[in-house]
Amino acid sequence: MVTPTYQPRDPSDTVLYRVIADHLETFLAGIDADPTGKGLPSYVREEFDAYLQCGILAHRRDQLERLIRYTARGAVSLERLGQDASGDLIYTFTRPWSDGTTGIKLSPLELLEKLAALVPPPRVHQVRYGGCLAPHSKLRGVITPTCRQQGVEPAASPVSSRWGWARLLKRVFAIDLERCPTCHQGTLRIIAAITSGPIIRKILYHLKLAADPPPIAPARLSQERFA
C-alpha cells in the first residue's frame, strides 16, 4: 500500500493567480479613470493584494498563519477555471443550467470585476440565510423551534430579541441560574444587592468563606530581579 504524500499547491501556477497578477493594475486604472464611478473600495484592493502576497509567501513559515486564514475562505474553483487560446477565461459550472449552458466566457477584466463584487465589507457576517430562514421571511416562525422545544419556559412578557446573561450561560455552559439548586422547582430572583463592605465580610465569615480577595500579582516583574 502506497502512503499518500502531501504535495503543496503553488498558487502562482494557477490561471486565477496569473490573471490577477497580469491584469490587476489595468483593472484598477480603468476604475480610477472613470469620472462617473465611486471608485473601488479600499478593502477590495487589500483583498487582491493579500491574494497575490499569499501566493508569493506561501513557502515562508512566518506567513503561515496569514496564509491559513486566507485559504480558509470560500474561493473560486480553480479546477473549473481555464483559459483558451485567445486569452479569455472559461469557467465551467458544476451542473448545466436549464437552458443547457455549461459555463461562461469572460475576459480577464470581467473576471476581476466579478471577483471585486464578491469581496465582503470588513466586519460583516459571512453567513447569510435566504428563503424560509431569512430574517424577514413569513415562514421563519413556522420552522424555528419554540421555547418549549428548546426546553425553556415561555416568558409571560413578550420575548425580546436580546437574551439575558442567565439564559446565555444556560445555553452555552449549561449553568442554570434561574432554578433553585435545592428544590429544582422554584425560580431564583434577586432579593437584595449588598454593597457594604462590613456586611459582606460578616456574611462570608458566617459561610466560612474567604473574606479577603487573593493578592493581585504585578503585571510584570521588576527589573531589579534581572540586575
N, C-alpha and C positions, 0 to 999 in steps of 0.2 A: 504494500500500500504506500503510495507516494504522499508524503506530507505536503500539504499546500503551503506555499510561501507567500508572504505579503510583498507585493510589488507596488511601491508608491506611484501615484499618478503625477505626471508633470503637467501642471495647468498650462504652461506656455506652449505645449504641443497641441492643444485643443483649438478647434475652429473658433469658438467663442472668445477665447483669450486673444487670438491673433486679430480678430475683427475689432475688438475693443481697443487693443494697443495701436492698431493702424489707423483707425477712423475716429477715435475719441476727440482729438484736437479739432478735426474738421467739423464734427458734430457740435462741439461747444462753441466754435467760432461762428457757425451758422445761427445758433440761438442768440448769441450776444449781438450779432449784427442785425437781428430783426427788431425794427423800431416799434412794432405793434405788440410784441410779446413782453411778458413779465420776467423773462429770463429763467434759467434753470435754478431750482433751489440749491442751496449750498450743501445740504445733506445728500443730494443725489450725486453731486460731484465727488463728495467724500466717499460714497459707496463705490463709484467707479475706480477711484484711486486706491481704495482698500483692496479691491479685487485684483488689480494689477500688482500691488505690492505683495499680496499673499502668494501670487504665482511666482514672484521672483524670490521671496524669502522663505519658501516652503521648506528648504533644506536646513534652515537655521533653528537651533533649539531654543534660542531666546525669543523667537517669534512663534513658537508652537501654540501657546495659549491663544494668541490672536488668530492664528490660522484655524484652530478648532472652533472658536466662536463664530468665525465667518462661515465655515463649511457646514455648521450645524443648521443653517437656514435653508429654506427651500430654494432650489436652483433650477435652471433650465436643464432639461435632459440633454447632455452632450452627446449621448449615443444616437439621438434622433435629429441632431443638427448637422447638416452637411453643406458643402459649397460646390457649386457647379463650375464649369469651365469659364463662364463669363464673370465670375466673382460674386454672383448673387447667392443668397443663403436659402437652403431648403430645410424647413422644419416639418418633420413627419409627425402626424398625430398618432396616438396610441390606438384609436379606433376611427374608422371613416365616419364622416358626417352623414346626415340623412340624404344629402344630395350627391353622395359619392366622393366628396372631397377628402383626400388622404393627407394633405399637407398644404402649407402656404409658402410662397416665394417672396422673399424680402431682400431689399438692398441692405448693405451694411449700415447705412444711416437710419433706415427704417427700423432695423433691429434695435439700434441704440435708443431710438425714440420710444419703442415699446418697453424696453428694459427700464428706461428712466421713469416711465409712468408706473411701473410696478414697485419702485422703491418706496417703502412706507415712511412717513414723517417720523422723527425721533420721538421716543417716549409715548408711543401709541400701541395699543393692544394689537397683537398679531393674529389673534384668534377672532374671527368674525363668524357669527351664526346667521344663517339665512333660512328661508322657508318658515316652517312652523316654530322653529327655535329662535327666530328673530325677536328682538326685544319688543317690537310693537305688533307682533302677529296676534291675530284674534284667536288662534288655536294654541298659543303658548300655555294659557291657563288650563287647557284640557290635558296636555301631556306632561306638564311638570308635576312632580309628586306633591301631595298635600302635607300639611303639618302632621296629620295622623299617620300617614305613610312613612314619614321621616322619624316617627317616634316622639314628636313634640306636640304638646297640647296646644290647641289654638288659643290665642290670646283673646281676652274679652274686647279690647280696643282694636281698631284697625291695624293690621300688620304693617309695620314700617319697612321700608327698603333697607334701612340700616339695622344691622344686628348689634345687640348689646354684647359687652365683654363676656358675660356669663354664658350666653348662647354660643359665642365663638369658642370659648375654652372647652365647652362640652363637645362641640363638633370636632375640634382639632385634636385635643388632648384627652378626651373622654373624662373630663373633670366636671362633675355636676355641682354647680354652686347654687342651684335653685331648689334642691331637695334636701331634706334633713338627713344627715348621715346616720341618725339613730333609728328613727321610725320609717324612713324612706317614703313617707306619705305627705308630711307637711311641707309647705313651701317656705323657704328661708326668706327673711326680709330684714332690712336694716333697722335695728332697734335704736341705736344711738351711735354717734361719731364722737369718740373721746379724743381730745387733743391736749389735755392737761398732762404734763409730764409726771407729777407725783401720783396721780390716779393710775396712770398706765403702769408705773413701776409697782404699785400695790397689787394690781390685778395680775401682773406677770409673776410676782413673788408668790401670790396665792396659788397660781397654777404651776409653780415650781419650774418656771421658765426663766431664761436669762433676761435680765432687765437692761443690761448694758450691751450695746452693739459691738461686734468684733472690731478690733483696731483696723484702720484703713492703711494699707501699705503705701509707701510713696510711689509716685508714678514711675520714677527711675532711680537707680542707685546713685548715691553721691559720688563725686569724682574722687573724694579722699580715699575710698577703698582701693582705687586703682593707682594711687600715687606710689 
